[in-house]
Amino acid sequence: MKLISAIHHAALRVKNLEEGFNRWSHTLGLHGEIHDGHAILRCSHEDFGLLLMPSSDKPGLEYVAYELAPKVSLSEAKTELQARGLSVEEVQIPQRGTGLKLQDPDGNNIVLLERVRANPNFPSEVGYSSRIPGFHPRKFAHVNYLTANAKQAVSWYIEKLGFGLTDWVGDEGCWLHVNADHHVLAFVEKGYNHIHHLAFELVDWGEMRVALDHLAQNARPVVWGPGRHGVARNLYSYIRMPEEDIFMELFCDLEQLVPDHEPRYYPDDAHTSNTWGILPPRSYFRFDAEAIKSESDQTEAYLERIPMPI
Ligand SMILES: [Fe+2]
């Protein structure tokens, strides 16, 4: 039984709802509303891709929501998940009603939602809007976690939720799919569990230029990129959002999988990471204050200079 067919949204805990709403809206060109104590933000023609909730807990990722496959009801999914030995809880999700909440082995929260059926005669019912076109990503597209045990995490998503294995990089990195997109989920083993990034898809390289110029003008420098990953073959840029203890990735040109895709095993080398040749700074897998400061100070460039030739 195919359970899941798409990623839907990520929910972030924020310190201040209005500040978070304004910052994420402005940074990514998202639009949305605040109501009933939460904010929803959308890229374009979607109900939403990001949900912000005020919390006194440490700001960060609360959960990632996926949509069930077509014709799979919430109650069928609940029965199936329980038969697979999982404990699931019904929760209420803004705009979408009841969802099923569960946890992966790393303690990451997952919410499953029934798929919203589009009208086949007019699939884009939000085709008309009064908004002036401008910069925004096309969609919220994937999530990447750091983990202390990649094999355990990956096996769980494959066995319990039916995700498909796309690629491994060495023994450390694994990418998983639920549809033609190369991945909606990835794990990189770094010795501890932490969200690494939420990724938003841009249309093309030209939009990447618009996005990065906009971010630069708003004091959001690129920590790694632009480059092209060997795995998934996408163009990428990573920007830190220290307010929520997370990176965001802007990407385009992601590999689309064929229906009979077979997993591949890439070597863990520089080309697999970035075919254009520049590896990330050592701060890239860290979320502590010292790592963040090293990026703003560019210490790797300034403190370890190559001796000048005589
Ligand atoms: Fe990514």
py3Dmol code that shows the C-alpha trace and the ligand (Angstrom):
import py3Dmol

protein = """\
ATOM      1  CA  MET A   1       0.000   0.000   0.000  1.00  0.00           C
ATOM      2  CA  LYS A   2       1.515   3.308  -1.059  1.00  0.00           C
ATOM      3  CA  LEU A   3       0.960   5.648   1.859  1.00  0.00           C
ATOM      4  CA  ILE A   4       2.621   8.954   1.002  1.00  0.00           C
ATOM      5  CA  SER A   5       2.903  10.826  -2.270  1.00  0.00           C
ATOM      6  CA  ALA A   6       4.141  14.347  -1.472  1.00  0.00           C
ATOM      7  CA  ILE A   7       5.717  16.619   1.082  1.00  0.00           C
ATOM      8  CA  HIS A   8       3.323  19.362   2.138  1.00  0.00           C
ATOM      9  CA  HIS A   9       4.611  21.849   4.717  1.00  0.00           C
ATOM     10  CA  ALA A  10       7.021  22.434   7.580  1.00  0.00           C
ATOM     11  CA  ALA A  11       5.995  23.997  10.895  1.00  0.00           C
ATOM     12  CA  LEU A  12       8.415  26.197  12.808  1.00  0.00           C
ATOM     13  CA  ARG A  13       8.250  27.402  16.405  1.00  0.00           C
ATOM     14  CA  VAL A  14       9.027  31.127  16.487  1.00  0.00           C
ATOM     15  CA  LYS A  15       9.702  33.471  19.361  1.00  0.00           C
ATOM     16  CA  ASN A  16       7.429  36.221  18.049  1.00  0.00           C
ATOM     17  CA  LEU A  17       4.713  35.420  15.520  1.00  0.00           C
ATOM     18  CA  GLU A  18       4.498  38.803  13.830  1.00  0.00           C
ATOM     19  CA  GLU A  19       8.277  39.206  13.594  1.00  0.00           C
ATOM     20  CA  GLY A  20       8.633  35.646  12.218  1.00  0.00           C
ATOM     21  CA  PHE A  21       5.819  36.181   9.739  1.00  0.00           C
ATOM     22  CA  ASN A  22       7.336  39.429   8.442  1.00  0.00           C
ATOM     23  CA  ARG A  23      10.862  38.003   8.283  1.00  0.00           C
ATOM     24  CA  TRP A  24      10.007  34.765   6.429  1.00  0.00           C
ATOM     25  CA  SER A  25       7.610  36.639   4.109  1.00  0.00           C
ATOM     26  CA  HIS A  26      10.181  39.241   3.205  1.00  0.00           C
ATOM     27  CA  THR A  27      13.173  36.883   2.987  1.00  0.00           C
ATOM     28  CA  LEU A  28      11.543  34.456   0.560  1.00  0.00           C
ATOM     29  CA  GLY A  29       8.826  36.559  -1.050  1.00  0.00           C
ATOM     30  CA  LEU A  30       6.156  34.345   0.536  1.00  0.00           C
ATOM     31  CA  HIS A  31       2.623  35.539   1.179  1.00  0.00           C
ATOM     32  CA  GLY A  32       0.055  34.493   3.701  1.00  0.00           C
ATOM     33  CA  GLU A  33      -1.931  35.438   6.762  1.00  0.00           C
ATOM     34  CA  ILE A  34      -1.853  35.456  10.527  1.00  0.00           C
ATOM     35  CA  HIS A  35      -4.956  34.142  12.222  1.00  0.00           C
ATOM     36  CA  ASP A  36      -5.980  32.035  15.214  1.00  0.00           C
ATOM     37  CA  GLY A  37      -2.529  32.308  16.763  1.00  0.00           C
ATOM     38  CA  HIS A  38      -0.487  30.973  13.850  1.00  0.00           C
ATOM     39  CA  ALA A  39       0.790  32.149  10.471  1.00  0.00           C
ATOM     40  CA  ILE A  40       0.589  30.366   7.157  1.00  0.00           C
ATOM     41  CA  LEU A  41       2.881  31.212   4.258  1.00  0.00           C
ATOM     42  CA  ARG A  42       2.716  30.048   0.671  1.00  0.00           C
ATOM     43  CA  CYS A  43       5.043  30.212  -2.294  1.00  0.00           C
ATOM     44  CA  SER A  44       2.576  30.418  -5.147  1.00  0.00           C
ATOM     45  CA  HIS A  45      -0.381  28.291  -6.133  1.00  0.00           C
ATOM     46  CA  GLU A  46      -0.554  26.144  -3.006  1.00  0.00           C
ATOM     47  CA  ASP A  47      -2.561  26.320   0.161  1.00  0.00           C
ATOM     48  CA  PHE A  48       0.632  26.797   2.189  1.00  0.00           C
ATOM     49  CA  GLY A  49       4.156  25.432   2.600  1.00  0.00           C
ATOM     50  CA  LEU A  50       5.292  26.941   5.889  1.00  0.00           C
ATOM     51  CA  LEU A  51       3.422  27.283   9.166  1.00  0.00           C
ATOM     52  CA  LEU A  52       4.719  29.439  12.027  1.00  0.00           C
ATOM     53  CA  MET A  53       3.580  28.966  15.606  1.00  0.00           C
ATOM     54  CA  PRO A  54       4.613  31.123  18.562  1.00  0.00           C
ATOM     55  CA  SER A  55       6.195  29.124  21.372  1.00  0.00           C
ATOM     56  CA  SER A  56       8.086  29.626  24.603  1.00  0.00           C
ATOM     57  CA  ASP A  57      10.144  26.531  23.672  1.00  0.00           C
ATOM     58  CA  LYS A  58      13.391  26.972  21.770  1.00  0.00           C
ATOM     59  CA  PRO A  59      12.584  28.192  18.241  1.00  0.00           C
ATOM     60  CA  GLY A  60      13.071  25.549  15.565  1.00  0.00           C
ATOM     61  CA  LEU A  61      11.381  22.822  13.580  1.00  0.00           C
ATOM     62  CA  GLU A  62       8.176  21.468  15.142  1.00  0.00           C
ATOM     63  CA  TYR A  63       7.175  18.952  12.451  1.00  0.00           C
ATOM     64  CA  VAL A  64       7.198  18.132   8.750  1.00  0.00           C
ATOM     65  CA  ALA A  65       3.882  17.290   7.082  1.00  0.00           C
ATOM     66  CA  TYR A  66       3.399  14.911   4.165  1.00  0.00           C
ATOM     67  CA  GLU A  67       0.308  14.189   2.081  1.00  0.00           C
ATOM     68  CA  LEU A  68      -1.129  10.707   1.817  1.00  0.00           C
ATOM     69  CA  ALA A  69      -1.347   9.040  -1.570  1.00  0.00           C
ATOM     70  CA  PRO A  70      -4.522   9.631  -3.613  1.00  0.00           C
ATOM     71  CA  LYS A  71      -7.545   7.685  -2.363  1.00  0.00           C
ATOM     72  CA  VAL A  72      -5.865   6.824   0.986  1.00  0.00           C
ATOM     73  CA  SER A  73      -8.096   8.108   3.776  1.00  0.00           C
ATOM     74  CA  LEU A  74      -6.850   9.187   7.178  1.00  0.00           C
ATOM     75  CA  SER A  75      -8.587   6.266   8.875  1.00  0.00           C
ATOM     76  CA  GLU A  76      -7.104   3.747   6.411  1.00  0.00           C
ATOM     77  CA  ALA A  77      -3.658   5.242   6.998  1.00  0.00           C
ATOM     78  CA  LYS A  78      -4.133   5.088  10.770  1.00  0.00           C
ATOM     79  CA  THR A  79      -5.115   1.397  10.638  1.00  0.00           C
ATOM     80  CA  GLU A  80      -2.182   0.609   8.343  1.00  0.00           C
ATOM     81  CA  LEU A  81       0.349   2.467  10.509  1.00  0.00           C
ATOM     82  CA  GLN A  82      -0.889   0.759  13.665  1.00  0.00           C
ATOM     83  CA  ALA A  83      -0.603  -2.601  11.893  1.00  0.00           C
ATOM     84  CA  ARG A  84       3.011  -1.669  11.216  1.00  0.00           C
ATOM     85  CA  GLY A  85       3.552  -1.215  14.948  1.00  0.00           C
ATOM     86  CA  LEU A  86       3.529   2.584  15.067  1.00  0.00           C
ATOM     87  CA  SER A  87       1.771   4.707  17.627  1.00  0.00           C
ATOM     88  CA  VAL A  88      -0.117   7.562  16.003  1.00  0.00           C
ATOM     89  CA  GLU A  89      -2.051  10.421  17.502  1.00  0.00           C
ATOM     90  CA  GLU A  90      -4.764  12.530  15.877  1.00  0.00           C
ATOM     91  CA  VAL A  91      -3.946  16.240  15.827  1.00  0.00           C
ATOM     92  CA  GLN A  92      -5.631  19.329  14.440  1.00  0.00           C
ATOM     93  CA  ILE A  93      -3.680  21.188  11.770  1.00  0.00           C
ATOM     94  CA  PRO A  94      -4.649  24.726  10.741  1.00  0.00           C
ATOM     95  CA  GLN A  95      -6.424  24.866   7.351  1.00  0.00           C
ATOM     96  CA  ARG A  96      -6.289  21.087   6.942  1.00  0.00           C
ATOM     97  CA  GLY A  97      -8.244  19.670   9.872  1.00  0.00           C
ATOM     98  CA  THR A  98      -7.314  16.316  11.375  1.00  0.00           C
ATOM     99  CA  GLY A  99      -3.876  14.849  10.765  1.00  0.00           C
ATOM    100  CA  LEU A 100      -1.927  11.882  12.098  1.00  0.00           C
ATOM    101  CA  LYS A 101       1.123  12.650  14.211  1.00  0.00           C
ATOM    102  CA  LEU A 102       3.990  10.213  14.775  1.00  0.00           C
ATOM    103  CA  GLN A 103       7.732  10.301  15.461  1.00  0.00           C
ATOM    104  CA  ASP A 104      10.680   8.838  13.587  1.00  0.00           C
ATOM    105  CA  PRO A 105      13.467   7.021  15.533  1.00  0.00           C
ATOM    106  CA  ASP A 106      15.417  10.298  15.903  1.00  0.00           C
ATOM    107  CA  GLY A 107      12.439  11.977  17.604  1.00  0.00           C
ATOM    108  CA  ASN A 108      11.532  14.141  14.585  1.00  0.00           C
ATOM    109  CA  ASN A 109       7.803  14.862  14.445  1.00  0.00           C
ATOM    110  CA  ILE A 110       5.870  13.862  11.322  1.00  0.00           C
ATOM    111  CA  VAL A 111       2.290  14.784  10.441  1.00  0.00           C
ATOM    112  CA  LEU A 112       0.344  12.984   7.710  1.00  0.00           C
ATOM    113  CA  LEU A 113      -2.543  14.743   5.966  1.00  0.00           C
ATOM    114  CA  GLU A 114      -5.175  13.572   3.560  1.00  0.00           C
ATOM    115  CA  ARG A 115      -4.485  14.734   0.054  1.00  0.00           C
ATOM    116  CA  VAL A 116      -6.616  17.630  -1.146  1.00  0.00           C
ATOM    117  CA  ARG A 117      -8.243  16.576  -4.381  1.00  0.00           C
ATOM    118  CA  ALA A 118      -7.902  19.125  -7.150  1.00  0.00           C
ATOM    119  CA  ASN A 119     -10.867  19.723  -9.441  1.00  0.00           C
ATOM    120  CA  PRO A 120      -9.832  17.809 -12.595  1.00  0.00           C
ATOM    121  CA  ASN A 121     -11.684  20.298 -14.779  1.00  0.00           C
ATOM    122  CA  PHE A 122      -9.823  23.237 -13.293  1.00  0.00           C
ATOM    123  CA  PRO A 123      -6.826  21.938 -11.332  1.00  0.00           C
ATOM    124  CA  SER A 124      -5.565  25.373 -10.378  1.00  0.00           C
ATOM    125  CA  GLU A 125      -8.569  26.945  -8.729  1.00  0.00           C
ATOM    126  CA  VAL A 126      -6.391  29.737  -7.394  1.00  0.00           C
ATOM    127  CA  GLY A 127      -5.343  30.644 -10.922  1.00  0.00           C
ATOM    128  CA  TYR A 128      -6.447  34.258 -10.576  1.00  0.00           C
ATOM    129  CA  SER A 129      -5.097  36.594  -7.952  1.00  0.00           C
ATOM    130  CA  SER A 130      -4.620  40.287  -7.333  1.00  0.00           C
ATOM    131  CA  ARG A 131      -0.964  39.800  -6.370  1.00  0.00           C
ATOM    132  CA  ILE A 132       1.698  41.437  -8.489  1.00  0.00           C
ATOM    133  CA  PRO A 133       4.159  38.773  -9.699  1.00  0.00           C
ATOM    134  CA  GLY A 134       7.584  38.986  -8.112  1.00  0.00           C
ATOM    135  CA  PHE A 135      10.239  36.879  -6.479  1.00  0.00           C
ATOM    136  CA  HIS A 136       9.084  33.808  -4.643  1.00  0.00           C
ATOM    137  CA  PRO A 137      10.066  30.127  -4.682  1.00  0.00           C
ATOM    138  CA  ARG A 138       7.906  27.709  -6.645  1.00  0.00           C
ATOM    139  CA  LYS A 139       7.254  25.386  -3.702  1.00  0.00           C
ATOM    140  CA  PHE A 140       8.426  23.999  -0.377  1.00  0.00           C
ATOM    141  CA  ALA A 141      10.173  20.868  -1.555  1.00  0.00           C
ATOM    142  CA  HIS A 142      12.275  18.883   0.917  1.00  0.00           C
ATOM    143  CA  VAL A 143      13.798  18.554   4.349  1.00  0.00           C
ATOM    144  CA  ASN A 144      17.270  17.389   5.377  1.00  0.00           C
ATOM    145  CA  TYR A 145      18.144  16.132   8.888  1.00  0.00           C
ATOM    146  CA  LEU A 146      21.442  15.454  10.603  1.00  0.00           C
ATOM    147  CA  THR A 147      21.349  12.153  12.466  1.00  0.00           C
ATOM    148  CA  ALA A 148      23.430   9.965  14.754  1.00  0.00           C
ATOM    149  CA  ASN A 149      22.282   6.842  12.884  1.00  0.00           C
ATOM    150  CA  ALA A 150      21.488   7.251   9.184  1.00  0.00           C
ATOM    151  CA  LYS A 151      20.857   3.552   8.501  1.00  0.00           C
ATOM    152  CA  GLN A 152      18.307   3.325  11.313  1.00  0.00           C
ATOM    153  CA  ALA A 153      16.467   6.501  10.272  1.00  0.00           C
ATOM    154  CA  VAL A 154      16.388   5.585   6.596  1.00  0.00           C
ATOM    155  CA  SER A 155      15.264   1.988   7.197  1.00  0.00           C
ATOM    156  CA  TRP A 156      12.397   3.286   9.325  1.00  0.00           C
ATOM    157  CA  TYR A 157      11.067   5.638   6.600  1.00  0.00           C
ATOM    158  CA  ILE A 158      11.335   2.880   3.983  1.00  0.00           C
ATOM    159  CA  GLU A 159       9.803   0.081   6.066  1.00  0.00           C
ATOM    160  CA  LYS A 160       7.187   1.995   8.027  1.00  0.00           C
ATOM    161  CA  LEU A 161       6.139   4.825   5.687  1.00  0.00           C
ATOM    162  CA  GLY A 162       7.020   3.371   2.289  1.00  0.00           C
ATOM    163  CA  PHE A 163       9.529   5.993   1.160  1.00  0.00           C
ATOM    164  CA  GLY A 164      11.738   4.997  -1.779  1.00  0.00           C
ATOM    165  CA  LEU A 165      15.528   4.841  -1.574  1.00  0.00           C
ATOM    166  CA  THR A 166      17.072   7.186  -4.144  1.00  0.00           C
ATOM    167  CA  ASP A 167      20.808   7.342  -3.417  1.00  0.00           C
ATOM    168  CA  TRP A 168      23.448   6.781  -0.773  1.00  0.00           C
ATOM    169  CA  VAL A 169      26.642   8.826  -0.461  1.00  0.00           C
ATOM    170  CA  GLY A 170      29.228   6.698   1.316  1.00  0.00           C
ATOM    171  CA  ASP A 171      27.671   5.351   4.528  1.00  0.00           C
ATOM    172  CA  GLU A 172      26.807   8.824   5.791  1.00  0.00           C
ATOM    173  CA  GLY A 173      24.211  10.351   3.495  1.00  0.00           C
ATOM    174  CA  CYS A 174      20.945   8.999   2.164  1.00  0.00           C
ATOM    175  CA  TRP A 175      18.246  10.562  -0.027  1.00  0.00           C
ATOM    176  CA  LEU A 176      14.617   9.343  -0.157  1.00  0.00           C
ATOM    177  CA  HIS A 177      11.700   9.971  -2.528  1.00  0.00           C
ATOM    178  CA  VAL A 178       7.907   9.595  -2.604  1.00  0.00           C
ATOM    179  CA  ASN A 179       7.308  10.828  -6.170  1.00  0.00           C
ATOM    180  CA  ALA A 180       9.368  11.861  -9.218  1.00  0.00           C
ATOM    181  CA  ASP A 181      11.394  14.480  -7.320  1.00  0.00           C
ATOM    182  CA  HIS A 182      14.835  13.076  -6.510  1.00  0.00           C
ATOM    183  CA  HIS A 183      14.123  13.502  -2.797  1.00  0.00           C
ATOM    184  CA  VAL A 184      11.709  14.972  -0.292  1.00  0.00           C
ATOM    185  CA  LEU A 185      13.816  13.816   2.645  1.00  0.00           C
ATOM    186  CA  ALA A 186      17.503  13.250   3.350  1.00  0.00           C
ATOM    187  CA  PHE A 187      19.650  12.222   6.311  1.00  0.00           C
ATOM    188  CA  VAL A 188      23.327  12.963   6.820  1.00  0.00           C
ATOM    189  CA  GLU A 189      25.095  11.168   9.667  1.00  0.00           C
ATOM    190  CA  LYS A 190      27.018  13.680  11.770  1.00  0.00           C
ATOM    191  CA  GLY A 191      26.870  12.167  15.254  1.00  0.00           C
ATOM    192  CA  TYR A 192      23.794  14.015  16.508  1.00  0.00           C
ATOM    193  CA  ASN A 193      20.129  14.596  15.644  1.00  0.00           C
ATOM    194  CA  HIS A 194      19.189  18.053  14.377  1.00  0.00           C
ATOM    195  CA  ILE A 195      17.258  19.549  11.509  1.00  0.00           C
ATOM    196  CA  HIS A 196      19.683  20.806   8.889  1.00  0.00           C
ATOM    197  CA  HIS A 197      17.612  22.564   6.229  1.00  0.00           C
ATOM    198  CA  LEU A 198      14.241  23.259   4.706  1.00  0.00           C
ATOM    199  CA  ALA A 199      14.461  23.562   0.928  1.00  0.00           C
ATOM    200  CA  PHE A 200      12.460  25.769  -1.420  1.00  0.00           C
ATOM    201  CA  GLU A 201      12.482  25.276  -5.182  1.00  0.00           C
ATOM    202  CA  LEU A 202      13.146  28.151  -7.561  1.00  0.00           C
ATOM    203  CA  VAL A 203      12.189  28.070 -11.225  1.00  0.00           C
ATOM    204  CA  ASP A 204      15.652  28.466 -12.709  1.00  0.00           C
ATOM    205  CA  TRP A 205      19.141  29.898 -12.429  1.00  0.00           C
ATOM    206  CA  GLY A 206      17.893  33.406 -13.258  1.00  0.00           C
ATOM    207  CA  GLU A 207      15.632  33.336 -10.238  1.00  0.00           C
ATOM    208  CA  MET A 208      18.558  32.164  -8.092  1.00  0.00           C
ATOM    209  CA  ARG A 209      20.340  35.392  -9.041  1.00  0.00           C
ATOM    210  CA  VAL A 210      17.293  37.455  -8.051  1.00  0.00           C
ATOM    211  CA  ALA A 211      16.991  35.548  -4.771  1.00  0.00           C
ATOM    212  CA  LEU A 212      20.652  35.873  -3.797  1.00  0.00           C
ATOM    213  CA  ASP A 213      20.781  39.588  -4.671  1.00  0.00           C
ATOM    214  CA  HIS A 214      17.664  40.118  -2.580  1.00  0.00           C
ATOM    215  CA  LEU A 215      19.121  38.172   0.346  1.00  0.00           C
ATOM    216  CA  ALA A 216      22.403  40.059   0.113  1.00  0.00           C
ATOM    217  CA  GLN A 217      20.554  43.351   0.304  1.00  0.00           C
ATOM    218  CA  ASN A 218      18.919  42.072   3.476  1.00  0.00           C
ATOM    219  CA  ALA A 219      22.159  40.964   5.159  1.00  0.00           C
ATOM    220  CA  ARG A 220      21.531  37.224   4.602  1.00  0.00           C
ATOM    221  CA  PRO A 221      24.779  36.003   3.054  1.00  0.00           C
ATOM    222  CA  VAL A 222      25.105  32.635   1.358  1.00  0.00           C
ATOM    223  CA  VAL A 223      26.951  30.202   3.635  1.00  0.00           C
ATOM    224  CA  TRP A 224      27.561  27.620   0.881  1.00  0.00           C
ATOM    225  CA  GLY A 225      26.961  28.037  -2.827  1.00  0.00           C
ATOM    226  CA  PRO A 226      25.869  28.657  -5.404  1.00  0.00           C
ATOM    227  CA  GLY A 227      27.026  25.279  -6.625  1.00  0.00           C
ATOM    228  CA  ARG A 228      25.752  22.089  -8.192  1.00  0.00           C
ATOM    229  CA  HIS A 229      25.367  18.918  -6.161  1.00  0.00           C
ATOM    230  CA  GLY A 230      26.624  15.683  -7.704  1.00  0.00           C
ATOM    231  CA  VAL A 231      23.806  13.827  -5.981  1.00  0.00           C
ATOM    232  CA  ALA A 232      20.381  15.081  -7.182  1.00  0.00           C
ATOM    233  CA  ARG A 233      22.239  17.353  -9.654  1.00  0.00           C
ATOM    234  CA  ASN A 234      20.492  20.482  -8.426  1.00  0.00           C
ATOM    235  CA  LEU A 235      21.867  23.986  -8.283  1.00  0.00           C
ATOM    236  CA  TYR A 236      21.877  25.113  -4.662  1.00  0.00           C
ATOM    237  CA  SER A 237      22.556  27.924  -2.192  1.00  0.00           C
ATOM    238  CA  TYR A 238      22.354  27.586   1.596  1.00  0.00           C
ATOM    239  CA  ILE A 239      21.407  30.488   3.856  1.00  0.00           C
ATOM    240  CA  ARG A 240      21.372  30.315   7.642  1.00  0.00           C
ATOM    241  CA  MET A 241      18.272  31.304   9.621  1.00  0.00           C
ATOM    242  CA  PRO A 242      19.775  31.363  13.138  1.00  0.00           C
ATOM    243  CA  GLU A 243      16.489  32.631  14.571  1.00  0.00           C
ATOM    244  CA  GLU A 244      15.005  29.145  14.110  1.00  0.00           C
ATOM    245  CA  ASP A 245      18.274  27.163  14.395  1.00  0.00           C
ATOM    246  CA  ILE A 246      18.053  26.028  10.788  1.00  0.00           C
ATOM    247  CA  PHE A 247      19.358  26.525   7.261  1.00  0.00           C
ATOM    248  CA  MET A 248      17.196  27.109   4.241  1.00  0.00           C
ATOM    249  CA  GLU A 249      18.242  25.878   0.828  1.00  0.00           C
ATOM    250  CA  LEU A 250      17.209  27.548  -2.391  1.00  0.00           C
ATOM    251  CA  PHE A 251      17.569  25.204  -5.353  1.00  0.00           C
ATOM    252  CA  CYS A 252      16.518  24.510  -8.919  1.00  0.00           C
ATOM    253  CA  ASP A 253      17.110  21.956 -11.684  1.00  0.00           C
ATOM    254  CA  LEU A 254      16.595  18.900  -9.449  1.00  0.00           C
ATOM    255  CA  GLU A 255      16.900  15.443 -11.020  1.00  0.00           C
ATOM    256  CA  GLN A 256      13.536  13.844 -11.831  1.00  0.00           C
ATOM    257  CA  LEU A 257      13.398  10.087 -11.289  1.00  0.00           C
ATOM    258  CA  VAL A 258      12.206   7.522 -13.786  1.00  0.00           C
ATOM    259  CA  PRO A 259       9.488   5.124 -12.524  1.00  0.00           C
ATOM    260  CA  ASP A 260      11.918   2.175 -12.410  1.00  0.00           C
ATOM    261  CA  HIS A 261      14.643   4.122 -10.595  1.00  0.00           C
ATOM    262  CA  GLU A 262      17.336   1.991  -9.009  1.00  0.00           C
ATOM    263  CA  PRO A 263      19.301   3.348  -6.012  1.00  0.00           C
ATOM    264  CA  ARG A 264      22.859   4.448  -6.675  1.00  0.00           C
ATOM    265  CA  TYR A 265      25.853   4.499  -4.353  1.00  0.00           C
ATOM    266  CA  TYR A 266      28.037   7.569  -4.745  1.00  0.00           C
ATOM    267  CA  PRO A 267      31.520   7.926  -3.296  1.00  0.00           C
ATOM    268  CA  ASP A 268      31.750  10.434  -0.464  1.00  0.00           C
ATOM    269  CA  ASP A 269      34.016  12.880  -2.258  1.00  0.00           C
ATOM    270  CA  ALA A 270      34.170  16.534  -3.227  1.00  0.00           C
ATOM    271  CA  HIS A 271      32.678  15.981  -6.694  1.00  0.00           C
ATOM    272  CA  THR A 272      29.612  14.217  -5.255  1.00  0.00           C
ATOM    273  CA  SER A 273      29.117  17.121  -2.896  1.00  0.00           C
ATOM    274  CA  ASN A 274      29.697  19.948  -5.365  1.00  0.00           C
ATOM    275  CA  THR A 275      30.576  19.292  -8.990  1.00  0.00           C
ATOM    276  CA  TRP A 276      31.771  22.901  -9.226  1.00  0.00           C
ATOM    277  CA  GLY A 277      34.421  22.228  -6.625  1.00  0.00           C
ATOM    278  CA  ILE A 278      33.954  24.225  -3.424  1.00  0.00           C
ATOM    279  CA  LEU A 279      33.133  22.323  -0.222  1.00  0.00           C
ATOM    280  CA  PRO A 280      31.114  23.923   2.601  1.00  0.00           C
ATOM    281  CA  PRO A 281      32.790  25.739   5.499  1.00  0.00           C
ATOM    282  CA  ARG A 282      33.351  23.629   8.621  1.00  0.00           C
ATOM    283  CA  SER A 283      30.527  25.549  10.321  1.00  0.00           C
ATOM    284  CA  TYR A 284      27.988  24.121   7.865  1.00  0.00           C
ATOM    285  CA  PHE A 285      26.984  21.143  10.031  1.00  0.00           C
ATOM    286  CA  ARG A 286      27.008  23.119  13.286  1.00  0.00           C
ATOM    287  CA  PHE A 287      24.430  25.318  14.976  1.00  0.00           C
ATOM    288  CA  ASP A 288      26.402  26.779  17.898  1.00  0.00           C
ATOM    289  CA  ALA A 289      27.214  30.460  18.304  1.00  0.00           C
ATOM    290  CA  GLU A 290      30.906  29.996  17.519  1.00  0.00           C
ATOM    291  CA  ALA A 291      30.105  28.355  14.179  1.00  0.00           C
ATOM    292  CA  ILE A 292      27.644  31.088  13.243  1.00  0.00           C
ATOM    293  CA  LYS A 293      30.163  33.793  14.129  1.00  0.00           C
ATOM    294  CA  SER A 294      32.864  32.097  12.050  1.00  0.00           C
ATOM    295  CA  GLU A 295      30.608  32.521   9.022  1.00  0.00           C
ATOM    296  CA  SER A 296      29.980  36.218   9.550  1.00  0.00           C
ATOM    297  CA  ASP A 297      33.704  36.753  10.260  1.00  0.00           C
ATOM    298  CA  GLN A 298      34.742  34.475   7.348  1.00  0.00           C
ATOM    299  CA  THR A 299      37.460  33.092   9.593  1.00  0.00           C
ATOM    300  CA  GLU A 300      38.313  30.177   7.301  1.00  0.00           C
ATOM    301  CA  ALA A 301      39.320  32.648   4.624  1.00  0.00           C
ATOM    302  CA  TYR A 302      41.150  35.105   6.888  1.00  0.00           C
ATOM    303  CA  LEU A 303      42.838  33.047   9.625  1.00  0.00           C
ATOM    304  CA  GLU A 304      44.482  30.272   7.647  1.00  0.00           C
ATOM    305  CA  ARG A 305      46.144  32.134   4.840  1.00  0.00           C
ATOM    306  CA  ILE A 306      48.412  30.350   2.401  1.00  0.00           C
ATOM    307  CA  PRO A 307      51.989  31.609   2.878  1.00  0.00           C
ATOM    308  CA  MET A 308      52.942  34.124   0.211  1.00  0.00           C
ATOM    309  CA  PRO A 309      55.460  32.883  -2.403  1.00  0.00           C
ATOM    310  CA  ILE A 310      58.920  34.407  -2.011  1.00  0.00           C
TER     311      ILE A 310
END
"""
ligand_1 = """\
1
LIG
Fe 18.662 19.920 0.294
"""
view = py3Dmol.view(width=600, height=400)
view.addModel(protein, "pdb")
view.setStyle({"model": 0}, {"cartoon": {"style": "trace"}})
view.addModel(ligand_1, "xyz")
view.setStyle({"model": 1}, {"stick": {}})
view.zoomTo()
view.show()
